[in-house]
Each structure stands twice: as C-alpha cells, then as structure tokens.
Amino acid sequence: MEEFFLFAAVGFLAQLVDGALGMAYGVISATVLLSMGVPPATASASIHASKIATGAASGLSHLMHRNVDKDILWRLALAGAVGGVAGTFLVTAIPGAAIKPWVIGWLLFMGLLILWRAWRGAPPPVRPFRRRGVLGLAGGFLDAIGGGGWGPTVTTTLVGSGVPPRYAVGTANTAEFFVAVTVTIAFVTALLTGHWIETPRMDTHIWAVAGLMTGGVVAAPLAGWITRILPMRGLTWVIGLLIVGLALFQLVQILRG
C-alpha cells in the first residue's frame, strides 16, 4: 500500500508538470520505475496503461478549455498510434538487459532537454514544420520504447514550428490519449501472442500503476489552475535534475555491473 501512495505522489507531480509544459509524465514515471528494477518493456506497458486514464482526464480538460487544434490532433493521433505499435513490438522483442542502457540513455537525453527548456525560460525560435504525420510517428515510436518521449518530442516541435503554446500543449496531450490506448492494446497483444520474450508479471506492479493513474487523474483537471500559483520554471529545474540524476545513477550501476 505504501507503493500506491508513493506512485500517486509521483503521478500527481508528473501530470501537473505535463499538463503545464506538455511533457514529463512518461519520462518521470519511466525513470522512477526503471530505478526500482522494473524491465523497460514492463515499465512502458505500466505507464501507458495509466496514461489511458490520465490522458482522458487531461484531454477532456483541454477540450473544455478549447486548447485543441482538431486538424493537428487527428494527424498526430493516427501517426502516433502507428509509431507506438512499432515501438511496442520492438521493445518486447529485445531482452530487458540489452535494451535498458539505451532506454536509460534516452531518458537522460529527455532530462537534459527539460533542463534546457528551464534554462531558456522561453519557447524556442519558430521554425516551420508541417510534417505532422512524421512527427507523430517518431513521437509514438520513442514513447513506446522508453515509456516517455511523446511530450518532449511532439510538444517542443509544435511550439518551435509556430503553434501557440496553448494549442501545442493541449493538442499533444489530447492526442497522447489515443496513442496510449493503442500502445496498451499492442502490449496486451504481444503478451497474448507470445511475442513478448520476457513475459512480465503485471500483478507485481499493480499498486504502482494504480498510484500513477490516481495521482495523474487528480492532477489533470487542476493543472491549468495550479500553474498560476506554482513557480513552474523552478519546478521544471527540479524535475529535470531528478531525471538526469536517476538516469546517471543507473548508467553507473550498469557500467559497474
């Protein structure tokens, strides 16, 4: 039960930052799960299962506040689902010990990207980018492999291509719900068909998933209000440093091992 409350706190904080910045829920959750010894594929499956609930709550909140560009939404969602399925079948076909260093390296990069955004304190320069399908494909693929990557890949690119931050965050978060549903179905399919070479015991992580889901659902509708009273730039620094620190610690453990 203690694990539930721990991950509820992690899920709440991660979704709070994700709702405001358009990134961090998956990256934070994946980093914490991997640091506890959870295999990459199992961690990603657990996170995407919890994202179904948190993504639905976040997406509805953004739709209610009219933060979603529906034309961009469907392009991202469809392409992201395809990329997510491809990433799922790759990560479930590779032994956890072999892919874990690469996943940790990816999460380290995501942590450094979050720190860079905190340091800049402003959106990146506008560079036109119209290939929304390619963006969704890449975001879904990286998200499925590492459990986190959709927001840092998709939201940042949308803002950098000139989409107003309000619509970039709202549209990316809403599209992520559809990607999470598709990826979760892909993980279940891989498990039932025997494609998942390291068959996980999902019941051992049930409290972690329930905690992530509960904390995220509670935070999702509050994110818009809370961002007005919390110093989000300072919180972004803390999150980035936490992710980088945990990733570096795990890389050192692997190198020593």
Buried (B, 14 or more C-beta within 10 A) or exposed (E): EEBBEBBBEBBBBBBBBBBBBBBBBBBBBBBBBBBEEBBBBBBBBBBBBBBBBBBBBBBBBBBEEEBBBEEBBBBBBBBBBBBBBBBBBBBBBBEBEEBBBBBBBBBBBBBBBBBEBBEEEEBEEEEEBEEBBBBBBBBBBBBBBBBBBBBBBBBBBBBBBEBEBBBBBBBBBBBBBBBBBBBBBBBBBBBEEEBBEBEBEBEEBEBBBBBBBBBBBBBBBBBBEEBEEBEBEEBBBEBBBBBBBBBEEBBEEEEEE
